């Protein structure tokens, strides 16, 4: 156990604790804009589905119920534009972070293999590589990588932390390059329904993949779109051969989405109204925080999608964190996501309307 944990970087959020204490000492309390965790209520129709499925004494299946697979494939066809998707192209998972962290291990990767991900990225891509003993490599443009040894390529659009969206033309080019070199692509698209100044496109869209999912898998989550972070409801979709292998491994490992959560997922994917309602909340918070930050001297880069503003005052990120903590506002330092973020902070707009208003007032 010690040997395995020694492969991992220090847990970054622990470094924020002193700044959190400073922010919490503010007379009006802390405004926590650091972790992008949902704060709004779970929609009633999803809660009802969960409760109605609460009497589930038996084991759920790893592949999920037929109703769940119908719901996922229907959503993938309609929302992602993946018209050929069927049951063999989908697999529920126990939250997307679990999938990201353990995917390289479940793919059988190890020493001598490379896992590639964006230079500015969600830290769990690196964690997954380290857990299996593979080499983690970063890129600005994946097609500029030396393909030798690259077994898994992570895409992330919309990006966490920057909110950057990869245009369809870039996705087409990257998919063609990866297929040419036999590299498996996993595309983390968990923020796809939260585009503000750009319309995110899935790697599974017919126009991107040519109607074939060979070598391609998309990762999706209900945490942000439906406020279900506490439910651990997510799924992957794409290459049937890859998902079949993952299904067999996950069956042996007992990686089962609880039956009530499966039922809740069916309800969530079948309703667009609550998604639009939540988008409206986030849009208002985003606009308020962006205006206040810019008036306070920040510059916002990218941020055309997702739940974050990628902000800078052109100073080391920890100086910015300290400055905002003094105002009772906690944000995430950009170097949590790679050295390229050392002069940025990530500002989440996942606080309540009241807390966002408090932050706007303090920034003013």
C-alpha positions as CSV (number, residue, x, y, z in Angstrom):
1,X,0.0,0.0,0.0
2,X,2.7,2.4,0.9
3,X,4.5,1.7,-2.4
4,X,1.4,2.4,-4.4
5,X,0.5,5.7,-2.6
6,X,4.1,6.8,-3.0
7,X,3.5,7.0,-6.7
8,X,0.9,9.7,-6.3
9,X,1.4,13.5,-5.9
10,X,0.5,15.2,-2.7
11,X,-3.3,15.8,-2.5
12,X,-3.4,19.4,-3.7
13,X,-6.5,20.6,-1.9
14,X,-4.7,20.1,1.5
15,X,-2.5,23.1,0.5
16,X,-5.6,25.4,0.5
17,X,-6.5,24.8,4.1
18,X,-4.7,28.0,5.5
19,X,-6.4,30.1,2.9
20,X,-9.7,28.6,3.6
21,X,-9.3,29.5,7.3
22,X,-8.5,33.1,6.3
23,X,-11.5,33.3,4.1
24,X,-13.8,31.7,6.8
25,X,-12.7,34.4,9.2
26,X,-14.5,37.1,7.1
27,X,-17.3,38.8,9.1
28,X,-19.9,37.7,6.5
29,X,-18.5,34.2,6.2
30,X,-16.6,32.4,3.4
31,X,-17.6,32.4,-0.3
32,X,-16.2,29.1,-1.5
33,X,-15.6,29.2,-5.2
34,X,-12.8,26.6,-5.1
35,X,-14.3,23.2,-5.6
36,X,-16.9,23.0,-8.4
37,X,-19.5,21.1,-6.4
38,X,-23.2,21.6,-7.1
39,X,-25.2,23.4,-4.4
40,X,-28.7,23.6,-5.9
41,X,-31.4,21.1,-5.1
42,X,-31.7,17.7,-6.9
43,X,-34.7,18.1,-9.2
44,X,-37.9,16.5,-7.8
45,X,-38.5,14.1,-10.7
46,X,-35.0,12.6,-10.1
47,X,-35.6,12.3,-6.3
48,X,-39.0,10.6,-7.0
49,X,-37.3,8.1,-9.2
50,X,-34.7,7.3,-6.6
51,X,-37.3,6.9,-3.8
52,X,-39.5,4.7,-6.0
53,X,-36.5,2.4,-6.6
54,X,-35.4,2.4,-3.0
55,X,-36.8,-1.2,-2.4
56,X,-33.9,-2.8,-4.3
57,X,-32.7,-5.7,-2.2
58,X,-30.9,-7.6,-4.9
59,X,-27.5,-6.9,-6.6
60,X,-27.6,-4.5,-9.5
61,X,-25.8,-5.4,-12.7
62,X,-22.6,-3.7,-13.9
63,X,-24.0,-3.1,-17.4
64,X,-27.2,-1.6,-15.9
65,X,-30.9,-2.3,-16.6
66,X,-32.3,-2.3,-20.1
67,X,-34.1,0.9,-19.1
68,X,-30.8,2.6,-18.2
69,X,-29.1,1.5,-21.4
70,X,-32.1,2.7,-23.4
71,X,-31.9,6.1,-21.7
72,X,-28.2,6.4,-22.2
73,X,-28.3,5.3,-25.9
74,X,-31.2,7.6,-26.5
75,X,-29.4,10.6,-25.0
76,X,-26.1,9.8,-26.8
77,X,-27.9,9.7,-30.1
78,X,-30.0,12.8,-29.6
79,X,-27.6,15.0,-27.6
80,X,-24.2,13.9,-28.9
81,X,-25.2,13.2,-32.5
82,X,-24.0,9.6,-32.4
83,X,-26.7,8.2,-34.5
84,X,-25.4,4.6,-34.6
85,X,-25.1,4.1,-30.8
86,X,-26.6,1.0,-29.3
87,X,-26.5,-0.9,-26.0
88,X,-23.1,-2.4,-26.8
89,X,-21.7,1.2,-27.0
90,X,-22.6,2.3,-23.5
91,X,-21.6,1.4,-20.0
92,X,-22.6,3.1,-16.7
93,X,-19.8,3.9,-14.2
94,X,-19.7,4.8,-10.5
95,X,-18.9,8.5,-11.1
96,X,-16.5,9.8,-13.7
97,X,-13.6,10.4,-11.4
98,X,-13.4,6.6,-10.5
99,X,-13.4,5.8,-14.2
100,X,-10.6,8.4,-14.9
101,X,-8.4,7.2,-12.1
102,X,-8.6,3.5,-12.7
103,X,-9.0,3.4,-16.5
104,X,-5.3,2.9,-17.4
105,X,-5.1,0.0,-14.9
106,X,-8.3,-1.6,-16.3
107,X,-6.9,-1.2,-19.8
108,X,-3.9,-3.2,-18.7
109,X,-1.4,-0.4,-19.1
110,X,1.8,-0.2,-17.2
111,X,5.6,0.4,-17.4
112,X,6.7,1.4,-20.8
113,X,3.2,2.7,-21.8
114,X,2.4,6.4,-22.1
115,X,-0.8,8.2,-21.1
116,X,-1.2,11.7,-22.7
117,X,-3.4,14.5,-21.5
118,X,-3.6,18.3,-21.8
119,X,-0.8,20.5,-20.3
120,X,-3.5,22.2,-18.2
121,X,-5.8,19.4,-16.9
122,X,-7.8,17.7,-14.3
123,X,-5.2,16.1,-12.0
124,X,-6.8,12.7,-12.0
125,X,-5.5,12.0,-15.5
126,X,-2.0,12.0,-14.1
127,X,-3.1,10.0,-11.1
128,X,-4.5,7.3,-13.3
129,X,-1.2,7.0,-15.2
130,X,0.8,6.8,-11.9
131,X,-1.4,4.2,-10.4
132,X,-0.7,1.7,-13.1
133,X,3.0,2.7,-13.5
134,X,2.6,4.2,-16.9
135,X,4.4,7.4,-18.0
136,X,2.3,10.6,-17.9
137,X,3.0,13.0,-20.8
138,X,1.4,16.4,-21.5
139,X,0.6,18.1,-24.7
140,X,-0.5,21.4,-26.2
141,X,-1.6,19.7,-29.4
142,X,-1.8,15.9,-29.3
143,X,-0.9,15.6,-32.9
144,X,2.5,17.0,-32.1
145,X,3.3,14.1,-29.7
146,X,5.7,11.4,-30.6
147,X,3.1,8.6,-30.9
148,X,5.5,5.8,-29.9
149,X,4.3,4.2,-26.7
150,X,1.2,6.4,-26.4
151,X,-1.6,3.9,-25.6
152,X,-4.2,6.3,-24.1
153,X,-4.9,9.9,-25.2
154,X,-7.2,12.0,-23.0
155,X,-9.1,14.8,-24.5
156,X,-11.0,17.3,-22.4
157,X,-13.5,19.6,-24.0
158,X,-14.9,21.7,-22.5
159,X,-11.7,21.9,-20.4
160,X,-11.4,21.8,-16.7
161,X,-9.9,24.2,-15.6
162,X,-9.9,26.6,-18.5
163,X,-13.3,26.2,-20.0
164,X,-11.7,26.0,-23.5
165,X,-13.7,24.2,-26.2
166,X,-12.1,22.2,-29.0
167,X,-13.7,23.1,-32.3
168,X,-15.2,20.3,-34.5
169,X,-12.4,20.7,-37.0
170,X,-9.7,20.1,-34.4
171,X,-11.6,17.0,-33.1
172,X,-11.7,15.6,-36.7
173,X,-8.0,16.1,-37.1
174,X,-7.1,14.6,-33.7
175,X,-9.3,11.5,-34.3
176,X,-7.7,10.9,-37.7
177,X,-4.2,11.2,-36.2
178,X,-5.0,8.9,-33.3
179,X,-6.5,6.3,-35.6
180,X,-3.5,6.5,-37.9
181,X,-1.3,5.6,-35.0
182,X,-3.5,3.1,-33.2
183,X,-4.0,5.3,-30.1
184,X,-7.1,4.9,-28.0
185,X,-8.9,8.2,-27.4
186,X,-11.0,8.9,-24.3
187,X,-12.8,12.2,-24.4
188,X,-13.8,13.7,-21.1
189,X,-17.0,15.6,-22.0
190,X,-18.5,16.1,-18.6
191,X,-19.2,19.8,-19.2
192,X,-20.6,19.4,-22.7
193,X,-24.0,20.8,-21.8
194,X,-22.5,23.9,-20.3
195,X,-21.4,25.9,-23.3
196,X,-21.7,29.7,-23.0
197,X,-19.7,31.3,-25.8
198,X,-19.1,28.1,-27.9
199,X,-21.1,25.0,-28.6
200,X,-19.1,21.9,-27.5
201,X,-19.1,18.9,-29.8
202,X,-18.7,15.3,-28.8
203,X,-15.9,13.1,-30.2
204,X,-18.8,10.7,-31.1
205,X,-20.6,13.1,-33.3
206,X,-21.2,11.6,-36.7
207,X,-19.3,14.4,-38.4
208,X,-16.3,13.9,-36.1
209,X,-16.0,10.1,-36.1
210,X,-17.5,9.3,-39.5
211,X,-20.2,7.2,-37.8
212,X,-17.6,4.7,-36.5
213,X,-16.7,4.6,-32.8
214,X,-13.5,2.5,-33.3
215,X,-10.8,3.7,-30.9
216,X,-13.1,6.4,-29.4
217,X,-14.9,6.6,-26.0
218,X,-16.6,9.6,-24.5
219,X,-17.0,10.1,-20.7
220,X,-20.1,11.8,-19.4
221,X,-21.5,12.7,-15.9
222,X,-24.7,13.8,-14.4
223,X,-23.0,15.6,-11.5
224,X,-23.1,19.0,-13.1
225,X,-26.0,19.0,-15.5
226,X,-28.4,17.5,-13.0
227,X,-26.8,18.3,-9.6
228,X,-26.1,14.6,-9.0
229,X,-22.6,14.7,-7.7
230,X,-23.8,12.9,-4.6
231,X,-25.3,10.1,-6.6
232,X,-22.1,9.2,-8.5
233,X,-24.0,8.8,-11.8
234,X,-21.9,8.7,-14.9
235,X,-21.4,6.6,-18.1
236,X,-19.0,6.0,-21.0
237,X,-20.0,5.6,-24.6
238,X,-18.2,4.5,-27.8
239,X,-16.1,1.6,-29.0
240,X,-18.0,-1.6,-28.3
241,X,-14.8,-3.7,-28.0
242,X,-13.2,-1.4,-25.5
243,X,-16.4,-1.2,-23.4
244,X,-16.9,-5.0,-23.5
245,X,-13.4,-5.4,-22.0
246,X,-14.1,-2.8,-19.3
247,X,-17.4,-4.5,-18.6
248,X,-15.8,-7.9,-18.0
249,X,-13.2,-6.3,-15.7
250,X,-15.7,-4.2,-13.8
251,X,-18.0,-7.3,-13.3
252,X,-15.1,-9.1,-11.5
253,X,-14.4,-5.9,-9.5
254,X,-18.0,-5.4,-8.4
255,X,-18.1,-1.9,-9.9
256,X,-21.9,-1.6,-9.9
257,X,-24.0,1.6,-10.0
258,X,-26.6,1.2,-7.2
259,X,-30.1,0.3,-8.5
260,X,-31.8,3.4,-7.2
261,X,-29.2,5.6,-8.9
262,X,-29.7,3.7,-12.1
263,X,-33.4,4.6,-11.9
264,X,-32.6,8.2,-11.1
265,X,-30.3,8.4,-14.1
266,X,-33.1,7.2,-16.4
267,X,-35.3,10.0,-15.1
268,X,-32.5,12.6,-15.4
269,X,-31.6,11.7,-19.0
270,X,-35.2,11.7,-20.0
271,X,-35.9,15.3,-19.0
272,X,-34.3,18.5,-20.5
273,X,-36.3,21.1,-18.5
274,X,-34.3,20.7,-15.3
275,X,-31.1,21.0,-17.3
276,X,-32.2,24.3,-18.9
277,X,-33.3,25.6,-15.5
278,X,-29.9,24.8,-14.0
279,X,-28.1,26.4,-17.0
280,X,-30.0,29.6,-16.3
281,X,-28.8,29.6,-12.7
282,X,-25.2,29.1,-13.7
283,X,-25.4,31.7,-16.6
284,X,-26.6,34.4,-14.1
285,X,-23.9,33.5,-11.6
286,X,-21.2,33.4,-14.3
287,X,-22.2,36.8,-15.7
288,X,-22.2,38.4,-12.2
289,X,-18.8,37.0,-11.2
290,X,-17.2,37.7,-14.5
291,X,-18.2,41.3,-14.4
292,X,-17.0,41.7,-10.8
293,X,-13.7,40.0,-11.4
294,X,-12.9,42.1,-14.5
295,X,-13.9,45.3,-12.7
296,X,-11.5,44.2,-9.9
297,X,-8.6,44.0,-12.3
298,X,-8.7,40.4,-13.5
299,X,-8.4,39.2,-17.0
300,X,-10.5,36.2,-18.0
301,X,-9.1,33.8,-20.6
302,X,-11.0,31.0,-22.5
303,X,-13.9,30.2,-20.1
304,X,-16.3,29.8,-23.0
305,X,-17.8,26.7,-21.4
306,X,-17.9,24.7,-18.1
307,X,-18.5,25.9,-14.6
308,X,-15.3,27.9,-14.1
309,X,-13.7,31.3,-14.9
310,X,-10.0,31.0,-15.7
311,X,-8.8,34.3,-14.3
312,X,-5.4,36.1,-13.8
313,X,-4.0,39.3,-12.3
314,X,-0.6,38.5,-14.0
315,X,0.9,37.5,-10.7
316,X,1.8,34.1,-9.1
317,X,-1.4,32.2,-8.4
318,X,-0.9,31.8,-4.7
319,X,-0.6,35.6,-4.3
320,X,-4.0,35.8,-6.0
321,X,-5.4,33.1,-3.7
322,X,-4.2,35.0,-0.7
323,X,-5.6,38.3,-1.9
324,X,-9.1,36.8,-2.5
325,X,-8.9,34.9,0.8
326,X,-8.5,38.2,2.5
327,X,-11.8,39.2,1.0
328,X,-13.4,36.0,2.3
329,X,-13.4,34.4,-1.2
330,X,-11.7,31.0,-1.7
331,X,-10.6,30.0,-5.2
332,X,-8.4,27.2,-6.7
333,X,-4.8,28.1,-7.6
334,X,-4.0,27.4,-11.3
335,X,-0.9,25.3,-10.5
336,X,-3.2,22.5,-9.2
337,X,-3.8,21.8,-12.9
338,X,-0.2,22.0,-14.2
339,X,2.8,24.4,-14.2
340,X,1.2,26.3,-17.1
341,X,-1.5,27.5,-14.7
342,X,0.9,29.1,-12.2
343,X,-0.3,32.7,-12.9
344,X,-4.1,31.8,-13.0
345,X,-6.8,30.9,-10.6
346,X,-9.9,28.8,-11.3
347,X,-13.1,30.5,-10.0
348,X,-16.1,28.2,-9.8
349,X,-19.6,29.6,-10.1
350,X,-21.2,26.8,-8.2
351,X,-22.1,28.8,-5.1
352,X,-25.6,29.8,-4.2
353,X,-27.0,33.1,-5.5
354,X,-26.6,34.6,-2.1
355,X,-22.9,33.7,-1.8
356,X,-22.2,34.8,-5.4
357,X,-23.9,38.2,-4.6
358,X,-21.6,38.4,-1.5
359,X,-18.5,37.8,-3.6
360,X,-19.6,40.4,-6.1
361,X,-20.1,42.9,-3.3
362,X,-16.7,42.2,-1.8
363,X,-14.9,42.5,-5.2
364,X,-16.6,45.8,-5.7
